[in-house]
């Protein structure tokens, strides 16, 4: 599972606009506040193991379906859109390279976030956009 996460995070960090701006989990300054800059947060959960086993339990090497939540954060609406645009251009239909696994192309699943669009957090004074990317990983 960690190999898939590392491959996804590396792919997301590839476009020049996103290089050095992709983080795991929430970000805070020393004062405990969100930093006022443009960045991307990735939340990677445990996959669903789905290899159509109806008479036996799944195993670790089973087919894995991943949903990766990504939040684009910026100081402006345009900043959020620039981050999202760079990510979408690079990730959609990209096939990750994971040792010992065969991955299907990455897709976006906006239904998971109800197509809310860019939001503004009044407390943090930051704009953000949430989306979910999905892909499947099978044993090679």
C-alpha positions as CSV (number, residue, x, y, z in Angstrom):
1,X,0.0,0.0,0.0
2,X,2.8,2.4,0.8
3,X,4.3,1.8,-2.7
4,X,1.1,3.0,-4.3
5,X,0.9,6.0,-2.1
6,X,4.5,6.9,-2.8
7,X,4.0,6.5,-6.6
8,X,0.8,8.7,-6.5
9,X,2.5,11.4,-4.4
10,X,5.5,11.4,-6.7
11,X,3.2,11.7,-9.8
12,X,1.3,14.5,-8.2
13,X,4.5,16.4,-7.4
14,X,5.8,16.1,-11.0
15,X,4.4,19.2,-12.6
16,X,6.6,22.2,-11.9
17,X,3.6,24.2,-10.4
18,X,3.3,21.4,-7.8
19,X,6.9,20.5,-7.1
20,X,7.7,20.9,-3.4
21,X,4.0,21.8,-2.6
22,X,2.5,18.3,-2.0
23,X,2.1,17.3,1.7
24,X,0.5,14.4,3.7
25,X,-2.1,15.4,6.2
26,X,-2.8,18.9,7.5
27,X,-0.2,21.7,7.5
28,X,0.2,24.2,10.3
29,X,2.7,27.0,11.1
30,X,4.6,27.0,14.5
31,X,1.6,29.1,15.7
32,X,-0.8,26.3,14.8
33,X,-2.4,28.1,11.9
34,X,-2.6,27.0,8.3
35,X,0.2,28.5,6.2
36,X,-0.8,31.3,3.9
37,X,0.6,29.9,0.7
38,X,-0.4,27.6,-2.2
39,X,-0.1,23.9,-1.5
40,X,-1.7,20.5,-2.0
41,X,-2.7,18.0,0.8
42,X,-3.0,14.3,0.0
43,X,-5.1,11.9,2.2
44,X,-4.5,8.3,1.2
45,X,-6.7,5.7,2.9
46,X,-6.7,1.9,3.1
47,X,-7.8,0.4,-0.2
48,X,-10.8,-1.8,-0.8
49,X,-9.6,-5.3,-1.6
50,X,-11.8,-6.5,-4.4
51,X,-10.8,-9.6,-6.4
52,X,-14.3,-11.1,-6.5
53,X,-13.6,-13.6,-3.8
54,X,-17.0,-14.9,-2.6
55,X,-15.9,-18.1,-0.9
56,X,-12.6,-17.0,0.7
57,X,-11.4,-13.9,2.4
58,X,-9.3,-11.4,0.6
59,X,-5.6,-11.5,1.0
60,X,-3.0,-8.7,1.1
61,X,-2.0,-9.3,-2.6
62,X,-5.6,-9.0,-3.7
63,X,-6.7,-6.4,-6.3
64,X,-6.8,-3.0,-4.5
65,X,-9.1,-0.1,-5.3
66,X,-7.8,3.2,-4.1
67,X,-9.6,6.5,-3.4
68,X,-7.1,9.3,-2.8
69,X,-8.5,12.6,-1.5
70,X,-6.7,15.7,-2.6
71,X,-7.2,19.3,-1.3
72,X,-5.8,22.2,-3.3
73,X,-5.2,25.2,-1.0
74,X,-4.3,28.7,-2.1
75,X,-4.5,32.3,-1.1
76,X,-6.7,33.1,-4.1
77,X,-9.3,31.5,-6.2
78,X,-7.0,31.6,-9.2
79,X,-4.3,30.0,-7.2
80,X,-6.5,27.0,-6.4
81,X,-7.5,26.7,-10.1
82,X,-3.9,26.8,-11.2
83,X,-2.9,24.0,-8.8
84,X,-5.9,21.9,-9.8
85,X,-5.3,22.4,-13.5
86,X,-1.7,21.3,-13.2
87,X,-2.7,18.2,-11.3
88,X,-5.6,17.2,-13.6
89,X,-3.5,17.7,-16.7
90,X,-0.8,15.4,-15.4
91,X,-2.8,12.8,-13.4
92,X,-5.8,12.0,-15.5
93,X,-5.3,8.7,-17.4
94,X,-1.7,8.4,-16.0
95,X,-0.7,4.8,-15.1
96,X,1.4,4.6,-12.0
97,X,4.5,2.4,-11.9
98,X,4.5,0.3,-8.7
99,X,6.9,-2.7,-8.3
100,X,5.1,-6.0,-8.4
101,X,1.8,-4.4,-9.3
102,X,-0.1,-3.4,-12.4
103,X,-2.1,-0.2,-12.1
104,X,-5.1,1.1,-14.1
105,X,-5.2,4.7,-15.3
106,X,-6.0,7.3,-12.6
107,X,-9.5,8.8,-12.8
108,X,-11.1,11.7,-11.0
109,X,-14.3,11.1,-8.9
110,X,-15.9,14.4,-8.3
111,X,-19.2,12.8,-7.2
112,X,-17.4,11.9,-3.9
113,X,-17.3,15.7,-3.2
114,X,-20.7,16.7,-4.6
115,X,-19.1,19.0,-7.2
116,X,-18.8,21.8,-4.6
117,X,-16.3,23.8,-6.5
118,X,-13.8,26.2,-4.9
119,X,-14.7,27.1,-1.3
120,X,-13.4,29.9,1.0
121,X,-12.5,29.2,4.6
122,X,-13.2,32.5,6.5
123,X,-11.1,31.5,9.6
124,X,-8.0,30.5,7.7
125,X,-8.6,33.1,4.9
126,X,-7.7,30.5,2.3
127,X,-9.5,29.1,-0.8
128,X,-9.6,25.3,-1.3
129,X,-11.0,22.7,-3.6
130,X,-11.5,19.0,-2.8
131,X,-11.4,16.2,-5.2
132,X,-10.9,12.4,-5.2
133,X,-8.7,10.4,-7.6
134,X,-9.2,6.7,-8.0
135,X,-7.2,3.8,-9.4
136,X,-6.9,0.1,-9.2
137,X,-3.7,-1.9,-8.4
138,X,-3.4,-5.6,-9.2
139,X,-0.7,-8.1,-8.5
140,X,1.7,-8.4,-11.5
